[in-house]
């Protein structure tokens, strides 16, 4: 039985945009008042959505937070230091993500799709301007490192020989992460999207291409294979043939496209040569974090810089001087900070909080999150920290698109 819902209300659209805005836009998180901004957004949502502070939500929130509070307490006795600001900052970001996911419910996936469509549309004129005029194309910015004008980030061309589309996030790798996640969360809507929203899908896919992200392209290939295996109705012989084609295309891309094969090989070789010294890119960050994971494997070393980088005082000096370390592996970074226990609890809640019908989708979602975290520290932000509250879209709904 189908159900008509009005999912694209302006307030819910703005809530999803707000969640994305506070989850990686340099115009917000790179400001000196970022901590105060998180508190303000939390209080704003507390007042605006107070009727959604139900017993169910509070129980989920306290259950989520309780294990991390235990982890923080163990860190205090184990490491001898605990930053109260860090604890409250974590709790506030979980609340921001959690209350928005909870309020929107199973309408999140189509809303997320529409918000990402508009963010992609808005990125194109600025991306073209960026290609023509460079990072200093506009005389004004809301923050200079990197240069953000709210809806687009004019990232400097440093390591690449080409400019890449960052959208409103801190770098192209972050933009692709949200795009790929958006595509996966709408897998069960693909027939509807093909029929009624083809233009939006094309815009989103073209934007993914402009990110020129290694992780983005490889993740998209994995998503295509998952969709064919789980949601397509073609026969097994044709399916096996298509998956084989995807495999050879991926192999060709790795060996023939410079920014894929050479980039991966170079980062891996440099990480091995560094032998645990600090290298912020994904492989180097993984090897660097391994030292701290071994140090406190179960409960981690905390989110405070004082304990997180205790064995590398030169990094603490750089942080205190305003340097952004730019850790490139969000998965190992979170384990080094909150331990294996923290990571397993986070992933367990994503699966546990789903209905039986959506349980299989939630397991795949956890795998996708682990893949995306290999390239970016997404778990620093409210969107990803709030994902244990997400309600996955699995019903066959007839959707009312009118705003």
C-alpha positions as CSV (number, residue, x, y, z in Angstrom):
1,X,0.0,0.0,0.0
2,X,1.4,3.4,-1.0
3,X,1.3,6.5,1.2
4,X,1.2,10.1,0.1
5,X,3.5,12.4,2.1
6,X,4.5,16.0,1.7
7,X,8.3,15.6,2.3
8,X,9.7,18.8,0.9
9,X,8.3,21.3,3.4
10,X,10.4,24.5,3.6
11,X,11.2,24.0,7.2
12,X,12.5,20.5,6.8
13,X,14.5,21.5,3.8
14,X,16.1,24.3,5.8
15,X,16.8,21.9,8.7
16,X,18.7,19.5,6.4
17,X,20.6,22.4,4.9
18,X,21.4,23.7,8.4
19,X,22.8,20.2,9.3
20,X,25.0,20.2,6.2
21,X,26.1,23.8,6.8
22,X,27.4,23.1,10.3
23,X,29.0,19.9,9.1
24,X,32.0,21.0,7.1
25,X,31.4,24.5,5.7
26,X,34.5,26.6,6.4
27,X,32.2,29.6,6.7
28,X,31.0,28.1,9.9
29,X,33.6,25.7,11.4
30,X,36.7,27.7,10.6
31,X,35.4,30.8,12.5
32,X,36.9,31.8,15.9
33,X,33.4,31.6,17.3
34,X,32.8,28.0,16.1
35,X,32.3,26.6,19.6
36,X,29.8,29.3,20.5
37,X,28.1,28.7,17.1
38,X,27.6,25.0,18.0
39,X,26.1,26.0,21.3
40,X,23.8,28.6,19.7
41,X,22.6,26.1,17.0
42,X,21.9,23.5,19.7
43,X,19.9,26.0,21.8
44,X,18.0,27.1,18.7
45,X,17.0,23.6,17.8
46,X,16.2,22.8,21.4
47,X,13.6,25.7,21.4
48,X,12.3,25.2,17.8
49,X,12.0,21.4,18.0
50,X,11.1,21.0,21.7
51,X,8.0,19.0,20.9
52,X,10.3,16.4,19.4
53,X,12.2,15.9,22.6
54,X,10.1,12.8,23.2
55,X,10.9,10.0,25.6
56,X,11.9,7.9,22.6
57,X,14.4,10.6,21.4
58,X,15.8,11.2,24.9
59,X,16.3,7.5,25.5
60,X,18.2,7.1,22.2
61,X,20.3,10.2,22.9
62,X,21.2,9.2,26.5
63,X,21.9,5.6,25.4
64,X,24.2,6.9,22.6
65,X,26.0,9.4,24.9
66,X,26.3,7.1,27.9
67,X,28.9,4.8,26.5
68,X,31.0,7.8,25.3
69,X,30.7,9.3,28.7
70,X,32.1,6.1,30.2
71,X,34.9,6.3,27.6
72,X,35.7,9.9,28.5
73,X,35.7,8.9,32.2
74,X,38.2,6.1,31.5
75,X,40.3,8.5,29.5
76,X,40.4,10.8,32.5
77,X,41.7,8.2,34.8
78,X,44.0,6.6,32.2
79,X,45.4,9.8,30.7
80,X,45.1,12.2,33.6
81,X,43.3,14.9,31.6
82,X,39.9,15.5,30.2
83,X,38.7,18.7,28.4
84,X,35.1,19.5,29.6
85,X,34.7,21.7,26.5
86,X,35.5,18.7,24.3
87,X,33.0,16.5,26.1
88,X,30.2,19.2,25.8
89,X,31.2,19.9,22.2
90,X,30.8,16.2,21.3
91,X,27.4,16.0,23.1
92,X,26.1,19.2,21.3
93,X,27.1,17.9,17.9
94,X,25.4,14.6,18.5
95,X,22.3,16.5,19.6
96,X,22.3,18.7,16.5
97,X,22.5,15.8,14.1
98,X,20.2,13.6,16.2
99,X,17.3,15.9,16.7
100,X,17.3,16.9,12.9
101,X,17.4,13.2,11.8
102,X,14.7,12.3,14.4
103,X,12.4,15.2,13.4
104,X,12.7,14.5,9.6
105,X,12.4,10.7,10.0
106,X,12.1,8.6,6.9
107,X,11.6,11.7,4.8
108,X,15.3,12.5,5.2
109,X,16.5,10.6,2.1
110,X,14.4,12.5,-0.5
111,X,15.0,15.8,1.4
112,X,18.8,15.1,1.4
113,X,18.6,14.4,-2.4
114,X,16.9,17.8,-3.0
115,X,19.2,19.8,-0.8
116,X,22.3,18.2,-2.5
117,X,20.8,19.0,-5.9
118,X,20.6,22.7,-5.0
119,X,24.1,22.7,-3.5
120,X,25.4,21.2,-6.7
121,X,23.5,23.7,-8.8
122,X,24.9,26.6,-6.8
123,X,28.5,25.2,-7.0
124,X,28.7,25.3,-10.8
125,X,28.8,29.1,-11.5
126,X,31.4,29.5,-8.7
127,X,33.4,26.5,-10.0
128,X,33.6,28.0,-13.5
129,X,34.6,31.3,-12.0
130,X,37.2,29.5,-10.0
131,X,38.6,27.8,-13.1
132,X,38.9,31.2,-14.9
133,X,40.0,33.5,-12.2
134,X,41.6,31.3,-9.5
135,X,41.1,31.2,-5.8
136,X,41.1,35.0,-5.5
137,X,38.3,35.5,-8.0
138,X,36.1,37.4,-5.5
139,X,37.4,40.2,-3.3
140,X,35.3,39.2,-0.3
141,X,35.1,36.0,1.8
142,X,33.5,34.9,5.0
143,X,36.7,33.1,6.0
144,X,40.1,33.1,4.3
145,X,41.5,29.6,5.1
146,X,40.2,28.2,2.9
147,X,38.4,31.0,1.1
148,X,34.7,30.4,1.7
149,X,31.7,32.5,0.5
150,X,29.1,30.3,2.2
151,X,27.9,28.3,-0.8
152,X,31.3,27.6,-2.4
153,X,34.9,27.2,-1.2
154,X,37.7,28.7,-3.4
155,X,40.3,26.1,-2.4
156,X,43.8,26.9,-3.5
157,X,45.4,24.9,-6.2
158,X,48.4,23.4,-4.3
159,X,49.0,19.7,-4.9
160,X,46.9,19.2,-8.1
161,X,47.5,20.3,-11.7
162,X,43.7,21.0,-12.0
163,X,41.0,22.7,-10.0
164,X,38.4,20.6,-8.3
165,X,34.9,21.4,-7.1
166,X,34.6,21.6,-3.3
167,X,31.0,22.9,-3.3
168,X,30.4,24.6,0.1
169,X,32.6,22.0,2.0
170,X,36.3,22.2,3.0
171,X,37.5,20.2,0.0
172,X,36.4,18.1,-3.0
173,X,36.8,14.9,-1.0
174,X,34.3,16.1,1.5
175,X,31.8,17.1,-1.2
176,X,32.0,13.7,-2.9
177,X,31.4,12.0,0.4
178,X,28.0,13.8,0.9
179,X,27.1,13.2,-2.8
180,X,27.8,9.5,-2.7
181,X,26.0,9.1,0.6
182,X,23.1,11.0,-0.9
183,X,23.0,8.5,-3.8
184,X,23.1,5.5,-1.5
185,X,20.4,6.7,0.8
186,X,18.1,7.2,-2.2
187,X,18.7,3.7,-3.8
188,X,15.2,2.6,-3.0
189,X,13.9,5.7,-4.8
190,X,15.9,5.2,-8.0
191,X,12.9,4.1,-10.1
192,X,11.0,7.2,-9.0
193,X,14.1,9.4,-9.6
194,X,14.6,7.9,-13.1
195,X,11.0,8.7,-13.9
196,X,10.5,12.1,-12.4
197,X,13.9,13.6,-11.3
198,X,16.3,12.6,-14.0
199,X,17.6,16.2,-14.4
200,X,18.4,16.4,-10.7
201,X,20.2,13.0,-10.8
202,X,22.3,14.2,-13.9
203,X,23.3,17.4,-12.1
204,X,24.4,15.5,-9.0
205,X,26.4,13.0,-11.1
206,X,28.1,15.7,-13.1
207,X,29.0,17.5,-9.9
208,X,30.6,14.3,-8.6
209,X,32.7,14.2,-11.8
210,X,33.9,17.8,-11.1
211,X,35.2,16.9,-7.7
212,X,37.8,14.7,-9.4
213,X,38.1,12.7,-6.2
214,X,39.9,9.4,-6.0
215,X,37.7,8.2,-3.2
216,X,34.6,9.6,-4.8
217,X,35.0,7.7,-8.1
218,X,36.0,4.4,-6.4
219,X,33.1,4.7,-4.0
220,X,30.7,5.5,-6.8
221,X,31.9,2.3,-8.6
222,X,31.3,0.3,-5.4
223,X,27.8,1.8,-5.1
224,X,26.9,0.9,-8.7
225,X,27.9,-2.7,-8.0
226,X,25.9,-2.7,-4.7
227,X,22.8,-1.4,-6.5
228,X,23.0,-4.0,-9.3
229,X,23.4,-6.8,-6.7
230,X,20.7,-5.6,-4.3
231,X,18.1,-3.6,-6.1
232,X,18.2,-4.5,-9.8
233,X,15.9,-7.1,-11.4
234,X,18.1,-8.2,-14.3
235,X,19.1,-11.9,-14.6
236,X,22.2,-13.2,-13.0
237,X,24.2,-13.7,-16.3
238,X,23.7,-10.1,-17.3
239,X,24.4,-8.9,-13.8
240,X,27.7,-10.8,-13.7
241,X,28.7,-9.3,-17.1
242,X,27.9,-5.8,-15.8
243,X,29.9,-6.3,-12.7
244,X,32.8,-7.6,-14.8
245,X,32.6,-4.4,-16.9
246,X,32.8,-2.3,-13.7
247,X,35.8,-4.2,-12.6
248,X,37.7,-3.6,-15.8
249,X,36.7,0.1,-15.9
250,X,38.0,0.5,-12.4
251,X,41.2,-1.2,-13.3
252,X,41.6,1.0,-16.4
253,X,40.9,4.2,-14.4
254,X,43.5,3.3,-11.7
255,X,46.2,2.6,-14.3
256,X,45.4,5.3,-16.9
257,X,44.0,8.3,-15.1
258,X,46.9,10.1,-13.4
259,X,44.9,11.5,-10.6
260,X,43.8,8.1,-9.5
261,X,46.6,5.6,-9.9
262,X,49.5,7.9,-9.5
263,X,47.9,9.7,-6.5
264,X,47.2,6.4,-4.7
265,X,50.6,5.0,-5.4
266,X,52.4,8.2,-4.4
267,X,50.6,8.5,-1.1
268,X,51.1,4.9,-0.2
269,X,54.9,5.0,-1.0
270,X,55.3,8.3,0.9
271,X,53.4,6.9,3.9
272,X,55.7,3.8,4.0
273,X,58.8,6.0,3.8
274,X,57.5,8.2,6.6
275,X,57.4,5.1,8.9
276,X,54.9,6.6,11.4
277,X,56.1,10.3,11.2
278,X,53.2,12.7,10.7
279,X,51.7,12.7,7.2
280,X,48.2,14.1,7.0
281,X,47.1,12.2,3.9
282,X,45.0,9.0,4.2
283,X,47.8,6.4,4.2
284,X,50.2,8.5,6.2
285,X,47.5,9.4,8.7
286,X,46.6,5.7,9.1
287,X,50.2,4.8,10.0
288,X,50.5,7.8,12.3
289,X,47.3,7.0,14.1
290,X,48.4,3.4,14.5
291,X,50.8,4.5,17.2
292,X,48.0,6.0,19.3
293,X,45.6,3.1,18.6
294,X,48.2,0.7,19.9
295,X,48.7,3.0,22.9
296,X,45.0,2.9,24.0
297,X,43.2,0.5,21.7
298,X,39.8,0.1,23.5
299,X,39.0,3.7,24.7
300,X,41.4,5.9,22.7
301,X,43.3,9.0,23.6
302,X,40.5,11.6,23.7
303,X,39.4,14.3,21.3
304,X,41.5,16.9,23.1
305,X,44.7,17.8,21.3
306,X,46.6,17.6,24.6
307,X,46.1,13.8,24.9
308,X,45.4,13.0,21.2
309,X,48.9,14.2,20.2
310,X,50.6,13.8,23.5
311,X,53.6,11.9,22.0
312,X,54.2,14.5,19.3
313,X,54.6,17.9,21.1
314,X,55.7,19.7,17.9
315,X,52.2,19.1,16.5
316,X,50.7,20.6,19.6
317,X,52.8,23.7,19.0
318,X,51.5,23.9,15.4
319,X,47.9,23.5,16.6
320,X,48.3,26.3,19.2
321,X,49.7,28.6,16.5
322,X,46.5,28.1,14.5
323,X,47.7,25.4,12.1
324,X,45.1,22.9,10.8
325,X,46.6,19.5,10.7
326,X,44.1,18.2,8.1
327,X,44.1,14.6,9.2
328,X,43.2,12.6,6.1
329,X,41.9,9.3,7.6
330,X,38.7,9.9,9.6
331,X,38.4,6.2,10.5
332,X,41.7,5.7,12.2
333,X,41.5,9.2,13.7
334,X,38.2,8.4,15.4
335,X,39.5,5.1,16.7
336,X,42.7,6.8,18.0
337,X,40.4,9.3,19.8
338,X,37.5,7.2,21.0
339,X,38.9,3.7,20.7
340,X,37.6,0.6,19.1
341,X,34.8,0.6,21.7
342,X,33.6,4.1,20.5
343,X,33.7,3.1,16.8
344,X,31.9,-0.2,17.4
345,X,29.2,1.5,19.5
346,X,28.6,4.1,16.8
347,X,28.3,1.5,14.1
348,X,26.2,-0.8,16.3
349,X,23.7,2.0,17.0
350,X,23.2,2.8,13.3
351,X,22.2,-0.9,12.8
352,X,20.3,-1.3,16.0
353,X,18.0,1.7,15.6
354,X,16.7,0.6,12.2
355,X,13.6,-1.5,11.7
356,X,14.0,-5.2,10.6
357,X,13.1,-4.2,7.0
358,X,15.9,-1.7,6.8
359,X,18.5,-3.7,8.7
360,X,20.3,-4.9,5.6
361,X,20.5,-1.4,4.3
362,X,22.0,-0.2,7.6
363,X,24.8,-2.8,7.4
364,X,25.7,-1.5,3.9
365,X,25.5,2.0,5.2
366,X,28.1,1.2,7.9
367,X,30.4,-0.3,5.3
368,X,30.0,2.8,3.1
369,X,30.7,5.1,6.1
370,X,33.9,3.2,6.8
371,X,35.0,3.6,3.1
372,X,34.2,7.4,3.2
373,X,36.0,7.9,6.5
374,X,39.2,6.6,4.9
375,X,39.6,9.9,3.1
376,X,38.0,12.5,5.4
377,X,37.4,13.2,9.1
378,X,33.6,13.3,8.7
379,X,33.1,12.2,12.3
380,X,34.2,15.6,13.5
381,X,30.8,17.0,12.4
382,X,27.2,16.8,13.5
383,X,25.9,15.2,10.3
384,X,27.9,12.0,10.7
385,X,27.8,11.9,14.5
386,X,24.0,12.1,14.3
387,X,23.7,9.1,11.9
388,X,22.7,6.6,14.6
389,X,19.4,8.6,14.6
390,X,18.8,8.3,10.9
391,X,15.6,6.5,9.7
392,X,16.5,4.7,6.5
393,X,14.0,5.0,3.6
394,X,12.7,1.7,2.6
395,X,8.9,2.0,2.0
396,X,7.2,2.4,-1.4
397,X,5.9,5.9,-1.2
398,X,4.0,8.1,-3.6
399,X,5.7,11.4,-3.0
400,X,4.2,14.8,-3.2
401,X,6.9,17.1,-4.6
402,X,5.1,20.4,-4.2
403,X,6.6,22.8,-1.7
